[in-house]
């Protein structure tokens, strides 16, 4: 696995990666906020490996910490593979590999959506309810066995899973560098991951953003529901326009999350007062 990096001058040993895995395990939801979600926890996980890799270059260390302070959000169990891969890519970059900062961020950002969807559906949407249903049955009559069972079963599953996924991500990341050093393959992988990420983001926007139009045009005995017309044109058209509008304001106008939230609240208040929504 390390054939590509036998001559590495900046090398992380297994203990460094294991410590990072445990850091992620205990801190992946620390300092959770709406602007960066798990971004602070991700940066904290990366901090020690980055200090070892870029400690002799303060500017590179500063840039690396800054790029990993950005927004990040995924399902933390299966998503543990992402910080593992990121550490491997940073290690390759620190040793002069053909891995630039854009590739690292593109890979990281493109993976978080798919792993969030898979992890939430399998673990939070299926596995956790199964364990809870068993625990509720064991709790009949006020017995604490149900709660004890759930804690042991859940932690006994997710802790080894998170550790395994993190370490496997590091291993796969090292192997992935061999492929990513090929520019053609790198471009294809980056494009594919970006497409998957955009599809997931589109799906999330269409299912979580609500902007119903309640205005009904009335002429005599005839009534026309604007929402029904929009549904025939394109279901969830208004939520899509709201999402695109927020993206344009953030990308073109530099709005942060607080301004976007206030803007949405203001727009919603006006629409409700006018009887449109």
Residue pairs with C-beta under 8 A, 6 or more apart in sequence:
1 171
1 174
1 175
2 174
4 92
4 97
4 174
4 177
4 178
5 11
5 91
5 92
5 95
5 174
8 91
8 95
9 95
10 52
10 53
10 91
10 94
10 95
11 91
11 95
12 49
12 52
12 53
12 87
12 91
16 48
16 49
16 52
17 49
17 84
17 87
17 166
17 167
17 170
18 167
19 48
20 45
20 46
20 48
20 49
20 83
20 87
20 166
21 80
21 84
21 162
21 163
21 166
21 167
22 163
23 44
23 45
23 48
24 41
24 42
24 45
24 76
24 80
24 83
24 162
24 166
25 80
25 159
25 162
25 163
25 166
27 41
27 44
27 45
28 38
28 41
28 42
28 45
28 76
28 80
29 38
29 41
29 76
30 40
30 41
30 44
31 40
31 41
32 38
32 41
33 40
34 257
34 261
35 71
35 256
35 257
35 258
36 69
36 70
36 71
36 72
37 71
37 72
37 73
38 72
38 73
38 74
38 76
39 68
39 69
39 70
39 71
39 72
40 69
42 68
42 72
42 83
43 65
43 68
43 69
45 83
46 64
46 65
46 68
46 83
46 86
46 87
46 90
47 65
49 87
49 90
49 91
50 61
50 64
50 65
50 68
50 90
51 61
53 64
53 90
53 91
53 94
54 60
54 61
54 64
54 94
55 61
60 94
63 101
64 90
64 101
67 101
67 104
67 105
68 86
70 105
72 108
72 109
72 112
73 112
73 116
74 82
74 111
74 112
74 113
74 115
74 116
74 119
75 115
75 116
75 117
75 118
75 119
75 120
75 123
75 124
76 119
76 162
77 119
77 123
77 158
77 161
77 162
77 165
78 115
78 118
78 119
78 122
78 123
78 161
78 165
79 111
79 112
79 115
79 116
79 119
79 165
80 161
80 162
80 163
80 165
80 166
80 169
81 111
81 115
81 165
81 166
81 168
81 169
81 172
82 108
82 111
82 112
82 115
82 169
83 166
83 169
84 165
84 166
84 167
84 168
84 169
84 170
84 171
84 172
84 173
85 107
85 108
85 111
85 169
85 170
85 172
85 173
85 176
86 104
86 107
86 108
86 169
86 173
87 170
87 173
88 169
88 170
88 171
88 172
88 173
88 174
88 176
88 177
89 99
89 103
89 104
89 107
89 173
89 176
89 177
89 180
90 104
91 174
92 99
92 174
92 177
93 99
93 100
93 101
93 104
97 177
97 181
98 180
98 181
98 183
99 177
99 180
99 181
103 180
103 186
103 190
106 190
106 193
106 194
107 189
107 190
107 193
109 197
110 190
110 193
110 194
110 196
110 197
111 193
111 197
112 197
113 196
113 197
113 200
113 201
113 204
114 196
114 197
114 200
116 200
117 200
117 203
123 158
127 157
128 154
131 149
131 150
131 153
131 154
132 150
134 146
134 149
134 150
134 153
135 146
135 147
135 149
135 150
135 153
136 146
137 146
138 145
138 146
138 149
139 145
139 146
139 147
140 146
179 185
179 186
179 189
180 186
180 189
205 239
205 240
205 243
206 235
206 236
206 239
206 240
209 236
209 239
209 242
209 243
210 239
211 238
211 239
211 241
211 242
211 277
212 227
212 238
212 277
213 226
213 227
213 230
213 238
213 276
213 277
214 227
214 275
214 276
214 277
215 226
215 275
215 276
215 277
216 223
216 224
216 225
216 226
217 223
217 224
217 226
218 224
230 237
230 238
234 240
242 264
246 260
246 264
249 255
249 259
249 260
249 263
250 256
250 260
255 263
268 277
271 277
